[in-house]
Amino acid sequence: MPTCKPRIKPKNKHLQSFLASSKIRLMRLLKSNTVKALSKKVQLNLKSAVLEGYITKRDKAEKLYILLHGWEGSAQSTYIQLLANELYKNKRATIFRLNFRDHGDTHHLNKELFHSCRLDEVCEAVKKIKELYRCKETFVCGFSLGGNFAIRVASKAQEMAINITKVFAISPPINPKNSMLAIEKSPLYSRYFLRKWQKSLEKKYKTHPENFDNNQYKEIKSLDKLTELLIIKNTDYNTTDEYFQGYEINTQVLKNIKAETHILMAKDDPVIPFSDFAGIEGQKHIVLKTTEHGGHCGFITGWRMHSWVEEYIIKNS
C-alpha cells in the first residue's frame, strides 16, 4: 500500500481533524476569497430532487471541478472553500460547490429527508452541472461522506453517461457501519456529529414536520439509535445494517469504476478505520495514497494552515 510522506504538522490526529473544518484556516482568505466573491447560487431542478450549489465561472476554462462536502458540512465548509480557491487560482478552472439535500440552507427544498443512499440525485446533479458548464475535463472531489459519494458517482458514471476525467476522494468511509461504530466509541466525535445532526433536523422539522412523529429526535443520545429511528420510518430499509450496506464501497462498486479514482487516507484517521481499506489496493483505476498522519480530512502541513490535499489535487489534475 503506497505511503506518502508529506510534512504533516501537527501530528495529533484529533487536532488535524479539528483543523480540517476550523474557521481559523479561513484567515488565509481574509484578503481575497475570490471563489466566494465571484460565485452565484444555482438551483438544480432534477428528476429526483431540487439541489443547490454555487458556481464560480472562469472564462475559457478547460477544467471543471465539482466539490462535494462531508456529512453535515456544506458548500461553505472550510476545506471546500480553501480547495476551491486553490483550484481557481492554480488551475484557472471553473468551480461548482454542491450542497447535498438538507445541507447548507436547503432544508426547505425537498420534503423527504437526506440520507446517504440518495446516490441518483447526486449523479443527476453532476450530469446537469457538466451540461450547464461545459469544459474539456471534469473532476469530482469529495471529502468524507462526499468522498464516498464521489466514488459511487464514478461507479455509476458509465451507466448514466457521465464522462468524468478523474475523481479524488479524501478520507471516505468504506464500510459505513464500521465508521459509525468508530464515531460512537468516541464521546468527542459522537457528541460533535449528534449535535450537528440534531441542529439540521430541527431545520427540517420546521419546514417539513410531516417527516417526524414528534420531536423525539431531540432526546436521543446515540447516533445509531437516531439513524434507526429516522431510516426505518422514512426509507424502505428495514434495519440500519441494510441501510449501511446501501452505501458501502464494496467490490462491485469498485469494479464498475472506469475513471481514475484517487483515494487519500491517513492511517491515524479517528473515525474511518484504516483496516477497511485492505480490499481497495490493486483494484483497477484506483490509486490509493496513504499517510501516517493527517487525521480525518486534515493533512495540515504547518502553521500556515495549508493542506497536502490541495497540493496533491493540483499536482494530479
FINUDREN-59033 format. One record per residue (C-alpha): z, x, y. Coordinates in pm, 1 decimal, padded with zeros to 6 digits, m for minus. Each point is the difference from the previous one (the first is absolute). Layout:
# FINUDREN-59033
       c3       c1       c2
        Z        X        Y
...
# end
This chain:
# FINUDREN-59033
       c3       c1       c2
  00000.0  00000.0  00000.0
 m00117.8  00174.4  00322.8
  00286.1  00081.5  00235.3
 m00067.9  00060.3  00369.2
  00235.9  00215.7  00201.6
 m00008.6 m00111.0  00363.7
  00290.0  00110.6  00218.8
  00208.1 m00312.8 m00035.4
  00301.9 m00001.3  00235.5
  00264.0 m00135.2 m00025.9
  00040.9  00014.5 m00377.6
  00235.3 m00298.2 m00024.7
 m00187.1 m00286.5 m00167.6
  00194.6 m00272.9  00179.9
 m00058.9  00152.5  00342.2
 m00368.3  00037.4 m00081.6
 m00017.7 m00365.5 m00103.1
  00182.4 m00109.8  00315.8
 m00225.5  00207.5  00225.9
 m00315.3 m00147.9 m00156.6
  00044.8 m00323.6  00193.7
  00239.9  00113.7  00272.2
 m00105.4 m00074.9  00356.8
  00125.4  00348.2  00090.1
 m00332.6  00129.7 m00124.5
 m00187.9 m00222.0  00245.8
  00116.9  00230.7  00277.8
 m00313.8  00196.4 m00090.3
 m00198.3 m00289.7  00146.5
  00197.5 m00051.8  00322.4
 m00266.3  00167.0  00212.5
 m00294.2 m00152.9 m00181.8
 m00013.1 m00267.8 m00269.4
 m00376.8 m00034.7  00015.6
 m00043.7 m00213.7 m00310.9
  00249.4 m00260.6  00117.0
 m00122.3  00006.0  00361.5
 m00361.6 m00061.2 m00101.9
  00068.5 m00240.6 m00285.1
 m00094.0 m00366.5 m00017.4
  00162.2 m00261.0 m00220.6
 m00239.1 m00144.1 m00257.4
  00048.4 m00314.0 m00209.8
 m00170.4  00004.7 m00337.9
 m00077.8 m00348.6 m00131.2
 m00038.1  00059.7 m00372.4
 m00050.8 m00231.9 m00296.3
  00354.7  00042.2 m00126.4
  00196.8  00076.0  00318.0
  00000.6  00068.0  00370.3
  00100.2  00359.1  00071.7
  00032.1  00199.5  00320.4
 m00042.9  00359.1  00095.7
 m00088.0  00236.1  00283.0
 m00333.2  00171.1  00052.4
 m00049.5  00316.0  00204.3
 m00373.2  00062.1  00020.6
 m00166.4  00327.9  00082.8
 m00363.4 m00003.8  00108.7
 m00239.8  00146.7 m00256.9
  00282.7  00056.7 m00248.9
 m00121.1  00094.0 m00346.2
  00337.9 m00050.2 m00165.6
  00212.3 m00314.9 m00034.1
  00364.3  00028.3 m00107.6
  00185.2 m00311.0 m00117.9
  00376.1  00058.3  00003.7
  00244.3 m00198.2 m00216.0
  00373.9  00000.9  00074.1
  00291.1 m00024.0 m00242.3
  00213.6 m00298.2 m00098.6
  00165.8 m00153.0  00309.4
 m00182.3  00251.8  00218.0
 m00289.2 m00095.0  00226.6
 m00307.7  00124.3  00181.8
  00246.7  00133.4  00260.3
  00205.9  00206.4 m00246.6
  00066.6  00356.1  00111.2
 m00191.6  00167.7 m00284.0
 m00299.7 m00231.1  00059.3
 m00016.2  00066.4  00374.3
  00031.8  00376.3 m00043.5
 m00266.7  00026.0 m00268.9
 m00229.3 m00231.7  00198.3
  00020.8  00218.7  00309.9
 m00060.9  00320.5 m00194.6
 m00305.9 m00149.1 m00169.6
 m00138.1 m00141.4  00323.8
  00036.1  00336.6  00170.2
 m00099.5  00239.0 m00278.2
 m00257.8 m00204.1 m00193.0
 m00147.3 m00192.3  00297.8
  00040.3 m00311.4 m00211.8
  00035.0 m00374.5  00033.3
  00344.9 m00115.5 m00117.4
  00108.8 m00339.2 m00136.0
  00373.9 m00056.2 m00050.4
  00043.0 m00303.4 m00225.7
  00306.8 m00222.1 m00020.4
  00069.4 m00153.4 m00337.7
  00087.8 m00368.7 m00013.6
  00347.9 m00065.7  00147.3
  00022.4  00349.5  00150.7
  00009.5  00085.1  00365.4
  00000.0 m00329.6  00189.0
 m00229.8 m00187.8 m00237.2
  00240.8 m00227.4 m00185.4
 m00149.4 m00311.6  00160.0
 m00357.7  00066.6 m00113.3
  00034.4 m00104.5 m00365.8
  00213.5 m00262.9 m00167.1
  00062.8  00188.5 m00325.0
  00230.3  00301.0 m00021.4
 m00115.7  00358.1 m00032.7
  00038.2  00166.3 m00335.2
 m00131.4  00325.2 m00139.7
 m00252.8 m00157.5 m00238.6
 m00209.5 m00142.6  00284.5
 m00269.8  00258.2 m00059.6
 m00302.7 m00223.0  00058.4
  00075.6 m00059.8  00366.6
  00047.9  00371.4  00065.0
 m00332.5  00075.8 m00173.2
 m00166.1 m00274.2  00205.2
  00149.5  00150.5  00316.2
 m00129.8  00348.9 m00081.1
 m00346.9 m00141.2 m00069.1
  00002.7 m00203.7  00322.4
  00115.2  00297.9  00207.5
 m00283.1  00210.4 m00142.6
 m00250.8 m00271.6  00094.4
  00134.3 m00033.7  00352.9
  00022.4  00372.5  00076.4
 m00279.7  00170.5 m00189.7
  00031.7  00374.2 m00051.1
 m00157.5  00246.9 m00242.1
  00331.3  00068.0 m00171.2
  00306.4 m00215.2 m00066.3
  00345.0  00131.6 m00087.6
  00298.8 m00211.6 m00105.9
  00341.4  00157.5  00061.5
  00321.6 m00167.2 m00114.8
  00369.7  00082.9  00009.8
  00251.1 m00109.5 m00265.5
 m00092.7 m00359.3 m00096.9
 m00306.9  00046.9  00219.0
 m00087.9  00295.7 m00222.7
  00037.6 m00221.6 m00306.2
 m00233.9 m00253.6  00162.1
 m00247.2  00278.0  00091.3
 m00019.9  00112.5 m00363.9
 m00052.9 m00357.9 m00118.4
 m00265.5 m00060.3  00267.5
 m00182.0  00307.6 m00132.0
  00030.1 m00141.2 m00351.7
 m00155.6 m00331.8  00103.0
 m00253.6  00141.9  00246.4
 m00296.5  00005.4 m00238.1
  00063.4 m00358.9 m00111.3
  00010.9 m00117.3  00363.3
 m00287.6  00222.0  00117.6
  00215.1  00203.1  00238.4
 m00131.3  00350.7  00056.4
  00296.6  00231.0  00063.4
 m00044.5  00371.8  00060.8
  00355.4  00113.5 m00081.6
  00349.0 m00141.1 m00037.1
  00328.2  00164.9  00097.1
  00323.5 m00142.1 m00144.7
  00328.5  00144.2  00126.4
  00315.8 m00052.4 m00209.9
 m00137.2 m00306.8 m00181.7
  00213.1 m00192.6 m00251.4
 m00167.4  00031.9 m00340.7
  00245.2 m00202.5 m00208.7
  00146.0 m00255.3  00245.4
  00290.1 m00094.1 m00226.2
  00114.8  00361.5 m00016.2
 m00028.6  00026.2  00378.0
  00209.9 m00313.9  00044.8
  00265.2  00139.9 m00235.0
  00004.6  00329.0  00193.7
  00049.9 m00187.6  00327.8
  00270.6 m00222.4 m00147.4
  00192.6  00303.7 m00123.5
  00034.2  00127.5  00355.3
  00226.5 m00196.2  00237.2
 m00178.7  00171.1  00289.7
 m00353.4 m00107.2 m00091.2
  00088.4 m00336.8 m00151.8
  00180.9 m00107.9  00319.9
 m00283.9  00131.2  00215.5
 m00277.5 m00185.6 m00183.8
  00206.9 m00315.2 m00055.2
  00082.3 m00022.9  00370.7
 m00364.2  00047.6  00101.7
 m00123.9 m00254.8 m00253.8
  00256.0 m00262.1  00104.1
 m00098.1  00043.3  00365.6
 m00361.9 m00055.3 m00098.2
  00090.4 m00306.6 m00206.0
  00186.6 m00142.9  00298.3
 m00324.9  00013.5  00200.1
 m00182.5 m00172.2 m00285.8
  00271.4 m00264.1 m00030.3
 m00043.8 m00089.0  00367.0
 m00376.6 m00043.4 m00028.1
 m00036.5 m00131.4 m00356.7
  00334.4 m00136.2 m00125.7
 m00175.7 m00186.3 m00281.7
 m00001.8  00324.8 m00199.5
  00379.2 m00011.3 m00027.8
  00240.3 m00245.8 m00160.5
  00258.4  00106.6  00256.0
  00109.6  00323.3  00166.2
  00147.9  00135.0 m00323.0
 m00201.5  00319.9  00045.3
  00250.1  00103.1  00270.6
  00289.0  00008.9 m00245.1
 m00158.0  00204.0 m00279.6
  00116.7  00361.3 m00012.7
 m00246.7  00135.8 m00256.1
 m00372.1  00078.5  00039.6
 m00059.3 m00087.0 m00364.5
  00173.0 m00339.1  00033.4
 m00185.1 m00077.3  00322.5
 m00330.0  00093.2 m00165.3
  00082.8 m00229.5 m00290.4
  00089.3 m00288.9  00231.8
 m00318.6  00020.0  00206.7
 m00254.1  00105.9 m00263.7
  00085.4 m00263.8 m00257.9
 m00002.2 m00274.3  00264.7
 m00314.4  00106.9  00184.8
 m00231.8  00157.0 m00259.9
 m00131.4 m00060.1 m00351.5
  00210.8  00285.3 m00137.5
  00281.0 m00109.7 m00231.2
  00208.5  00316.4  00020.0
  00038.0  00295.2  00232.3
 m00125.8  00225.0 m00281.8
 m00330.2 m00190.1 m00002.0
 m00018.2  00033.7  00376.4
  00065.6  00376.2 m00001.9
 m00267.0  00046.1 m00268.0
 m00243.2 m00180.5  00229.7
 m00016.9  00293.0  00240.3
  00073.6  00287.6 m00233.6
 m00241.1  00295.1  00016.3
 m00083.8  00006.5 m00369.6
 m00272.7  00174.6 m00200.6
 m00250.5 m00280.8  00049.7
  00045.8  00005.1  00377.6
 m00063.2  00375.0  00002.8
 m00305.5 m00022.9 m00228.8
 m00170.2 m00244.0  00237.7
  00023.3  00238.1  00296.5
 m00334.4  00151.5  00100.2
  00089.2  00144.7  00342.2
  00183.8  00330.7  00028.1
  00366.0 m00096.4  00033.5
  00261.1  00245.9  00126.4
  00363.5 m00074.4 m00084.1
  00267.7  00194.3  00190.5
  00347.6 m00002.1 m00149.9
  00325.1  00190.5  00053.9
  00203.2  00082.9 m00308.2
  00320.4 m00084.5  00186.9
 m00109.6 m00349.6  00110.6
  00322.8 m00203.1 m00015.4
 m00163.5 m00340.2 m00065.2
 m00311.3  00080.2 m00208.7
  00091.1  00165.6 m00333.9
 m00212.5  00311.0 m00043.2
 m00008.2 m00055.1 m00377.0
 m00225.6 m00303.5  00059.8
 m00284.9  00237.7  00091.5
 m00019.0  00160.5 m00345.0
 m00301.4 m00213.4 m00096.9
 m00189.5  00056.1  00325.4
 m00106.4  00360.5 m00045.8
 m00339.0  00053.0 m00159.1
 m00137.8 m00344.1  00084.4
 m00358.9  00008.8  00124.2
 m00040.3 m00022.7  00380.7
  00375.9  00049.9  00051.7
  00129.6  00300.3  00196.6
  00378.8  00019.2 m00033.6
  00177.2  00234.4  00242.7
  00374.5  00051.5 m00028.8
  00259.6  00181.9  00208.4
  00354.6  00104.7 m00083.2
  00133.4 m00161.4  00317.8
 m00107.6 m00274.7  00238.8
  00204.4 m00305.8 m00092.5
 m00166.6 m00339.4  00026.5
 m00308.2  00016.6  00226.9
  00158.8  00279.4  00205.6
 m00146.5  00346.5 m00061.2
  00124.9  00106.6  00346.0
 m00078.3  00365.0  00072.3
  00241.2  00086.2  00281.3
  00169.0 m00103.8  00322.4
 m00333.1 m00098.2  00159.9
  00003.8 m00289.5 m00248.5
 m00351.2  00047.7 m00135.7
 m00062.6 m00108.2 m00358.4
 m00193.8  00193.2 m00262.5
 m00161.0 m00334.6 m00088.3
 m00190.6 m00001.3  00329.7
 m00117.7  00356.5 m00057.2
 m00107.0 m00074.3 m00357.4
 m00202.1 m00313.4  00082.1
 m00174.2  00168.0  00292.9
 m00093.8  00297.1 m00217.2
 m00121.7 m00207.7 m00294.7
 m00197.0 m00270.8  00175.8
# end
